[in-house]
Amino acid sequence: MNEYEQELLTEARELLEVDANAKDQGLVCECMCISMQDIRDHIGSKQLDLSILSKELKLGSGCSSCVNNFKQWKDKI
């Protein structure tokens, strides 16, 4: 990750930093700046499917920690 990308990521983290109890805004994928609300909006009434999110939103296409931690955040969606 170059310096410019690192600055953008830092800005995104600051913008999405919220109270731990505010589950609507939590950042799931820092590399792609995808929040829990982004995922909710994308799936609508469909079932949460990690492979579809990876394909359509590019979730996990950076460091993949969000994919590795799927079990931790999926119930909050």
Secondary structure, DSSP 8 states (H G I E B T S, - for coil): --HHHHHHHHHHHHHH---TT-TTS-EEETTTTEEHHHHHHHHTTS---HHHHHHHH-TTSSS-HHHHTHHHHGGG-
